[in-house]
Amino acid sequence: MSHACIVGWAHSPFGKLEDPDVESLMARVSGEALAHAGVGAEDVDGLYVGVMNNGFSKQGFESAQVALNQPGLVHVPGTRVENACATGSAALYTALDFIESGRGRIALVVGAEKMTAKSVPETSDILLSASYRKEEGHIDGGFAGVFGRIAQNYFQRYGDRSEELARIAAKNHKNGVENPYAQMRRDFGFDFCNTVSEKNPYVAAPLRRTDCSLISDGAAALVVADEETAQAMQRAIAFRTRQHANDFLPLSRRDPTAFAGGRLAWDKARAASGLTLDDLDLVETHDCFTIAELIEYEAMGLAKPGEGYKVVREGITQKGGKLPVNPSGGLKSKGHPIGATGTSMHVMACLQLMNEAGGMQIDGAKLAGVFNMGGAAVTNYVSILERRK
């Protein structure tokens, strides 16, 4: 079986953008990604679009909208993929499956979301669809409330880790200053993140505003090709492994503080690749809320359950630490346009491996991990990337 490689990409700024809709956001990145890969629309065999939507717009059928800006794609088979907050990775993995099955040589993946056109209450309600509404739809604060509950449970079991959450937030905001695509390029510092104030109130206690990712617009695209085709191109980023694992949707059916599906995906990735965390040079992980990043340290194997705070205190995940986590600033600083998040995380990893990450760069990066999850660790994707060319 031929393995697929990432051969080009593009990334819009994230934030409250003037673009009126998803169509315009996808137009920003689709042509640019093809040009970056050195291919034309006529070379593309499959198109995979990741947009959650689910009420952000009355207009659906996003897979048919890309060709409105790229007419050369009009007859290319196109499919929209949705998998909650991991929609972008789901679209990418679907494209990889298409290439590796031998059905095509080149595929374009576009992830995008337009979130800021809706009010905050409307957005909160839309995002609750990534939880189990029958049991969790009444939780105050929307999806932030869901993760507030997770944080409460974690604190009850392992102790109050508000200080460590503030340190994670401060780390990611500091890293995000160097990310030209980031929505929030401001170093708030630990003291601000650790203090409840008028500017940093509780959103869903114990989570403060600085513990929550941003409502964002944005898009990111990737071009993938089979291994033989990739070798004739300017760049080739390969997947040492890619793994996907799910868990129960209702929090009542599992330990909400364990992220067992994420742990399984990481375990499978290590087993398939023959690598350990010590071999990785960086990880881009899904910090939709700081409590998520803390638990993900444990799920990926950096610490035992309940001991993620040690990783924070020892500075392991700082940019100069043993395993830098979210040198891009993560979702916390970069923003979290749902459909674009997974594609964005892979772009950030590719930039590192190509030594093109600018102020975000981790010196000598050879292996990069990506963890993107949908919902509260319901669907979990782990990629380990390496540069082949």
C-alpha positions as CSV (number, residue, x, y, z in Angstrom):
1,M,0.0,0.0,0.0
2,S,1.3,3.4,-0.9
3,H,1.4,5.9,2.0
4,A,0.2,9.4,1.5
5,C,2.2,12.6,2.3
6,I,1.3,16.2,2.8
7,V,2.8,18.2,-0.1
8,G,1.3,21.6,0.3
9,W,-0.8,23.8,2.6
10,A,-2.3,27.2,3.2
11,H,-3.6,29.0,6.3
12,S,-5.8,32.1,6.8
13,P,-5.6,34.3,9.8
14,F,-7.9,33.2,12.6
15,G,-10.2,35.7,14.4
16,K,-13.3,37.7,13.8
17,L,-12.8,38.1,10.0
18,E,-14.6,40.2,7.5
19,D,-15.3,37.2,5.3
20,P,-19.0,36.9,5.1
21,D,-19.3,33.1,5.0
22,V,-17.5,29.7,4.8
23,E,-17.4,29.9,1.0
24,S,-15.2,33.0,1.1
25,L,-13.0,31.5,3.8
26,M,-12.4,28.4,1.7
27,A,-11.6,30.5,-1.2
28,R,-8.8,32.1,0.8
29,V,-6.9,28.9,1.1
30,S,-7.9,26.4,-1.6
31,G,-6.0,28.0,-4.5
32,E,-3.1,29.0,-2.3
33,A,-2.7,25.4,-1.1
34,L,-2.7,24.1,-4.6
35,A,-0.1,26.7,-5.7
36,H,2.0,25.8,-2.6
37,A,2.0,22.2,-3.7
38,G,2.8,23.1,-7.3
39,V,-0.3,21.5,-8.7
40,G,-3.4,22.8,-10.5
41,A,-7.0,22.0,-10.0
42,E,-6.9,19.7,-13.0
43,D,-4.4,17.5,-11.0
44,V,-6.8,16.9,-8.1
45,D,-8.6,13.5,-7.9
46,G,-10.6,14.1,-4.7
47,L,-11.8,17.0,-2.6
48,Y,-12.6,16.6,1.1
49,V,-14.1,19.5,3.0
50,G,-14.3,19.7,6.8
51,V,-17.0,22.1,8.1
52,M,-19.0,21.5,11.3
53,N,-21.7,24.1,10.5
54,N,-24.6,22.5,12.4
55,G,-26.4,25.9,12.5
56,F,-23.7,28.4,12.0
57,S,-25.1,28.9,8.5
58,K,-28.3,28.0,6.7
59,Q,-26.2,27.2,3.7
60,G,-24.9,23.7,3.7
61,F,-23.4,21.5,1.0
62,E,-19.9,23.0,1.6
63,S,-18.1,20.5,-0.6
64,A,-19.8,22.0,-3.6
65,Q,-18.8,25.5,-2.8
66,V,-15.0,25.1,-3.2
67,A,-15.4,24.9,-7.0
68,L,-17.2,28.3,-7.1
69,N,-13.7,29.9,-6.6
70,Q,-11.8,27.0,-8.2
71,P,-13.8,26.1,-11.3
72,G,-11.3,23.5,-12.3
73,L,-12.6,21.4,-9.4
74,V,-16.2,21.4,-10.6
75,H,-16.1,17.7,-11.7
76,V,-13.8,16.5,-9.0
77,P,-15.6,14.1,-6.5
78,G,-16.2,16.2,-3.4
79,T,-17.3,15.1,0.1
80,R,-18.0,17.1,3.2
81,V,-16.9,15.5,6.5
82,E,-18.1,16.4,10.0
83,N,-16.9,15.0,13.3
84,A,-17.4,17.8,15.9
85,C,-14.2,19.6,16.9
86,A,-12.1,17.0,15.0
87,T,-13.8,17.7,11.7
88,G,-10.6,19.0,10.1
89,S,-8.7,15.8,11.0
90,A,-11.6,13.7,9.9
91,A,-11.5,15.3,6.5
92,L,-7.8,14.8,6.3
93,Y,-7.9,11.2,7.3
94,T,-10.7,10.5,4.8
95,A,-8.5,12.0,2.0
96,L,-5.5,9.9,3.1
97,D,-7.7,6.8,3.0
98,F,-8.7,7.8,-0.6
99,I,-5.1,8.2,-1.7
100,E,-3.8,5.1,0.1
101,S,-6.6,2.9,-1.4
102,G,-5.2,3.7,-4.8
103,R,-8.3,5.6,-6.0
104,G,-6.4,8.8,-6.6
105,R,-3.0,10.4,-6.6
106,I,-3.7,13.9,-5.3
107,A,-6.4,15.2,-2.9
108,L,-7.3,18.6,-1.6
109,V,-8.5,19.0,2.0
110,V,-10.1,22.2,3.2
111,G,-11.2,22.9,6.7
112,A,-13.2,26.0,7.6
113,E,-15.7,27.6,9.9
114,K,-17.5,30.9,10.2
115,M,-18.5,31.3,13.8
116,T,-18.6,35.0,14.7
117,A,-21.7,35.8,12.7
118,K,-23.8,34.2,15.4
119,S,-24.3,35.7,18.9
120,V,-22.5,34.1,21.8
121,P,-25.6,32.4,23.1
122,E,-26.4,31.0,19.7
123,T,-22.8,29.7,19.3
124,S,-22.9,28.1,22.7
125,D,-26.0,26.2,21.8
126,I,-24.6,25.1,18.5
127,L,-21.4,23.8,20.2
128,L,-23.5,21.8,22.7
129,S,-24.3,19.5,19.8
130,A,-20.8,18.1,20.3
131,S,-22.1,16.8,23.7
132,Y,-24.9,14.4,24.5
133,R,-27.9,16.8,24.7
134,K,-30.2,14.2,26.3
135,E,-28.1,14.4,29.4
136,E,-25.9,17.5,29.0
137,G,-28.0,19.9,27.1
138,H,-29.2,21.7,30.3
139,I,-25.7,22.5,31.5
140,D,-25.2,26.2,32.0
141,G,-22.5,27.8,29.9
142,G,-22.8,25.6,26.9
143,F,-19.7,23.6,26.0
144,A,-17.6,25.6,28.4
145,G,-20.0,24.4,31.1
146,V,-19.4,20.8,30.0
147,F,-15.6,21.3,30.5
148,G,-16.3,23.2,33.7
149,R,-18.0,20.1,35.0
150,I,-15.0,18.0,33.9
151,A,-12.7,20.4,35.8
152,Q,-14.8,20.2,38.9
153,N,-14.7,16.4,38.8
154,Y,-10.9,16.5,38.2
155,F,-10.3,18.9,41.1
156,Q,-12.5,16.9,43.5
157,R,-10.5,13.8,42.7
158,Y,-7.0,15.2,42.4
159,G,-7.0,18.6,44.1
160,D,-7.5,22.2,42.9
161,R,-5.2,22.7,39.9
162,S,-6.4,26.2,39.0
163,E,-2.8,27.5,39.2
164,E,-1.6,24.9,36.7
165,L,-4.4,25.7,34.3
166,A,-3.3,29.4,34.5
167,R,0.2,28.4,33.7
168,I,-1.0,26.4,30.7
169,A,-3.0,29.5,29.5
170,A,0.0,31.8,30.0
171,K,2.3,29.4,28.1
172,N,0.0,29.2,25.1
173,H,-0.6,32.9,25.0
174,K,3.1,33.6,25.2
175,N,3.7,31.1,22.3
176,G,0.9,32.7,20.3
177,V,2.6,36.0,20.1
178,E,5.0,34.5,17.6
179,N,2.2,33.0,15.4
180,P,1.2,35.3,12.6
181,Y,-2.1,33.5,12.1
182,A,-3.2,33.6,15.7
183,Q,-6.3,35.4,16.8
184,M,-4.9,36.5,20.2
185,R,-1.2,37.6,19.9
186,R,-0.8,38.8,23.4
187,D,1.2,37.6,26.4
188,F,-1.1,37.9,29.4
189,G,1.3,36.5,31.9
190,F,0.7,34.0,34.7
191,D,-0.6,36.5,37.2
192,F,-3.4,37.7,35.0
193,C,-4.4,34.2,34.0
194,N,-4.4,33.1,37.6
195,T,-6.6,35.9,38.9
196,V,-10.4,36.1,38.6
197,S,-11.1,39.7,37.7
198,E,-13.5,41.9,35.7
199,K,-11.4,41.2,32.6
200,N,-10.9,37.5,33.4
201,P,-14.1,36.4,35.0
202,Y,-15.4,32.8,35.5
203,V,-17.0,31.5,32.4
204,A,-17.9,28.1,33.9
205,A,-16.3,27.8,37.3
206,P,-13.5,26.8,37.9
207,L,-12.7,27.8,34.3
208,R,-11.9,31.5,33.7
209,R,-12.0,33.3,30.4
210,T,-8.3,32.7,29.9
211,D,-9.0,29.0,30.3
212,C,-11.3,28.9,27.3
213,S,-10.5,28.9,23.6
214,L,-11.8,31.6,21.3
215,I,-14.8,31.9,19.0
216,S,-13.2,32.2,15.6
217,D,-13.5,32.3,11.9
218,G,-10.8,30.8,9.7
219,A,-9.7,28.2,7.2
220,A,-6.7,26.0,6.5
221,A,-6.1,23.6,3.6
222,L,-3.8,20.7,2.9
223,V,-2.8,18.9,-0.3
224,V,-2.0,15.2,0.0
225,A,-0.4,12.9,-2.6
226,D,0.7,9.3,-2.8
227,E,4.3,8.6,-1.9
228,E,5.5,8.2,-5.5
229,T,3.9,11.4,-6.6
230,A,5.2,13.2,-3.5
231,Q,8.8,12.3,-4.2
232,A,8.6,14.4,-7.4
233,M,7.3,17.5,-5.5
234,Q,9.0,20.2,-3.6
235,R,8.2,18.9,-0.1
236,A,6.8,15.7,1.5
237,I,5.6,15.3,5.1
238,A,4.9,11.7,5.9
239,F,2.8,10.1,8.6
240,R,4.9,7.8,10.7
241,T,1.5,6.7,12.0
242,R,-2.0,8.0,12.2
243,Q,-4.6,6.6,14.6
244,H,-8.2,7.2,15.4
245,A,-10.2,6.0,18.5
246,N,-13.6,6.8,19.8
247,D,-15.3,6.7,23.2
248,F,-18.9,7.0,24.5
249,L,-20.6,10.3,23.8
250,P,-22.3,10.6,27.2
251,L,-20.0,11.6,30.0
252,S,-22.1,9.4,32.3
253,R,-20.9,6.3,30.4
254,R,-17.2,6.9,31.2
255,D,-14.7,8.6,33.5
256,P,-14.8,12.2,32.2
257,T,-11.4,13.0,33.7
258,A,-9.6,10.1,31.9
259,F,-9.9,10.9,28.2
260,A,-9.7,7.1,27.7
261,G,-10.2,7.4,23.9
262,G,-7.4,9.8,23.6
263,R,-5.1,7.5,25.7
264,L,-6.0,4.6,23.4
265,A,-5.2,6.6,20.3
266,W,-1.8,7.6,21.7
267,D,-1.1,4.0,22.8
268,K,-1.9,2.8,19.3
269,A,0.3,5.5,17.8
270,R,3.3,4.5,19.9
271,A,2.8,0.8,19.2
272,A,2.4,1.4,15.4
273,S,5.4,3.8,15.1
274,G,7.8,2.1,17.5
275,L,8.4,5.6,19.0
276,T,8.1,7.0,22.5
277,L,7.3,10.5,23.6
278,D,11.0,11.0,24.1
279,D,11.4,10.7,20.3
280,L,9.0,13.6,19.6
281,D,10.3,17.1,19.2
282,L,6.9,18.8,19.8
283,V,3.2,18.2,20.0
284,E,0.2,20.3,18.9
285,T,-2.6,19.3,21.2
286,H,-6.3,20.2,21.5
287,D,-6.5,22.8,24.2
288,C,-10.1,23.9,23.7
289,F,-9.9,24.5,27.4
290,T,-6.9,24.4,29.6
291,I,-8.3,21.5,31.6
292,A,-8.3,19.5,28.3
293,E,-4.6,20.2,27.8
294,L,-3.8,19.1,31.4
295,I,-5.7,15.8,31.0
296,E,-4.1,15.3,27.6
297,Y,-0.7,15.3,29.3
298,E,-1.9,12.3,31.2
299,A,-3.6,10.7,28.2
300,M,-0.5,10.9,26.0
301,G,1.6,9.4,28.8
302,L,3.6,12.4,30.1
303,A,2.2,11.8,33.6
304,K,0.1,9.3,35.6
305,P,-3.6,10.1,36.1
306,G,-3.9,13.1,38.4
307,E,-0.2,14.1,38.1
308,G,-0.4,16.3,35.0
309,Y,0.4,19.2,37.3
310,K,3.9,17.9,37.7
311,V,4.4,18.3,33.9
312,V,3.4,22.0,34.3
313,R,5.5,22.7,37.3
314,E,8.6,21.1,35.8
315,G,8.2,23.2,32.6
316,I,8.3,20.0,30.4
317,T,5.9,21.4,27.9
318,Q,7.3,24.9,27.7
319,K,8.9,25.9,24.4
320,G,12.3,25.2,25.8
321,G,11.2,22.1,27.7
322,K,11.7,18.4,27.1
323,L,8.5,18.2,25.0
324,P,7.1,21.5,23.8
325,V,3.4,21.4,23.6
326,N,1.5,24.0,21.4
327,P,4.4,26.1,20.3
328,S,1.8,27.7,17.9
329,G,-0.2,29.0,20.9
330,G,-2.7,26.2,20.5
331,L,-6.4,26.8,20.2
332,K,-6.2,29.0,23.3
333,S,-4.3,31.7,21.4
334,K,-4.6,30.7,17.8
335,G,-8.3,30.3,17.9
336,H,-10.7,27.4,17.3
337,P,-12.8,27.7,14.1
338,I,-14.2,24.2,14.5
339,G,-13.8,22.8,10.9
340,A,-10.4,24.3,10.4
341,T,-8.8,23.3,13.7
342,G,-7.6,19.8,12.7
343,T,-6.2,21.0,9.4
344,S,-4.6,24.0,11.1
345,M,-2.9,21.8,13.7
346,H,-1.3,19.7,10.9
347,V,-0.2,22.8,9.0
348,M,1.5,24.0,12.2
349,A,3.3,20.7,12.5
350,C,4.4,20.8,8.9
351,L,5.8,24.3,9.3
352,Q,7.9,23.0,12.2
353,L,9.3,20.0,10.2
354,M,10.1,22.2,7.2
355,N,11.9,24.7,9.6
356,E,9.5,27.4,8.4
357,A,7.8,28.2,11.7
358,G,9.6,31.5,12.3
359,G,9.3,32.6,15.9
360,M,7.4,29.4,16.7
361,Q,10.2,27.2,15.5
362,I,11.5,24.4,17.7
363,D,15.2,23.9,16.7
364,G,15.9,20.7,14.9
365,A,12.3,19.4,14.8
366,K,12.2,16.0,13.1
367,L,9.1,14.4,14.6
368,A,5.9,16.2,15.5
369,G,2.8,14.8,17.2
370,V,-0.8,16.1,16.6
371,F,-3.7,15.3,18.9
372,N,-7.1,16.6,17.7
373,M,-10.3,15.6,19.5
374,G,-14.0,16.0,18.9
375,G,-16.3,16.7,21.8
376,A,-15.0,15.9,25.3
377,A,-12.5,13.3,24.0
378,V,-15.3,11.4,22.1
379,T,-13.4,11.1,18.8
380,N,-9.6,11.2,19.0
381,Y,-7.0,11.6,16.2
382,V,-3.2,11.2,16.7
383,S,-0.8,11.9,13.9
384,I,3.0,11.5,14.1
385,L,4.6,13.4,11.2
386,E,8.1,13.4,9.8
387,R,9.7,15.1,6.9
388,R,10.6,12.9,3.9
389,K,11.7,15.7,1.6
